[in-house]
Amino acid sequence: MRLGLAGTGRIGTAHAETLKGFDEVTSVVVADVDPARASAAASKLGVEAATDLDALFAAGLDALVVTAATDAHPGLIMRAVDAGLPVFCEKPVAADITGTLAVIDHISSSSVPVQIGFQRRFDAGYQAARRAVADGSLGWLHTIRATTLDPEPPPAAYVPHSGGLFRDCGVHDFDIIRWVTGREVLSAYAVGANRGASFFVDADDVDTAAVLLTLDDGTLATVSLTRYNGSGYDVRLEALGSLSGLVVGLDDRSPLVSAEPTFAPLPGPAYPGFMERFRPAYAAELAAFLDVAAGRCSSPAGVGDALEAFYIAEACELSRREGRPVEVAEVRR
């Protein structure tokens, strides 16, 4: 299989390195809006470089991986589908709901598969939680607690174009809550705070947030988000039921320090970021895409899933701004 990859930033370069290691992949061709960056990545990884996107699409590809900037996602997804190329695209599909719906409308009549990058679905812990919920071993769920706590903020220049904390960061939690529980979110109540750098305020964003979600079966879910978790990168999910409970993301590298004097500290070191925490999940996700591209299975995370997570993020943003609970139905279009 000959794969193209558009966007050779940090995650794109990592994906290209993973993809070239699969036996099924005979070659990888990379491109970027900055040809020099694509050439440097190709030289480092021992893959091919295309001079631009037109050259990439003309390179005889079997499928395309999109890791470019968000504003390029809609055009690349639609172009790939129009060319008959199965496409994997890192989230989000587009920068907003309108753009996401435009992509959905454009590709709705096509049978070409599209997979969106929600790597947590491929993490062994989240998969175990999903199985435990589905087989009833936890009983009925009463509470889900999810956290995405970054150790430090992104660059200031990134924040105004990120979509905000809920769309950029929380969307992974919103997707995985839907996926683990098999339920839909009915309403959201969100609050935010700024105690860090002023560039979050300047971008009309928040650096920390707390969210309460109500699912369609009455389960309550809380989501904690921050750009300033000094202990390290901390992504967890607790699924608490009437019979039992379990925790995803609690391992030797979890950045948790107990105040109990008899509790032995976790050996660490803490994960420095998402690439290290989810490296096996990213590999499994791309392996799944090869199956999708080869026609062996359907997409495990489609554009509809991305839209649902985006709706929840929109409800959270509206709730934060207006200081009230918001039904997800209010933001549907």
Secondary structure, DSSP 8 states (H G I E B T S, - for coil): -EEEEE--SHHHHHHHHHHHTSTT--EEEEE-SSHHHHHHHHHHHT-EE-SSHHHHHTS--SEEEE-S-GGGHHHHHHHHHHTT--EEEES-SSSSHHHHHHHHHHHTT----EEEE-GGGGSHHHHHHHHHHHTTTT-SEEEEEEEEE-SS---TTTGGGS--HIIIIIHHHHHHHHHHH---EEEEEEEEE--S-HHHHHTT--SEEEEEEEETTS-EEEEEEES--TT--EEEEEEEESS-EEEES-STT-------TTS---------SHHHHTHHHHHHHHHHHHHHHTTSS--SS-HHHHHHHHHHHHHHHHHHHHTS-EEGGGG--
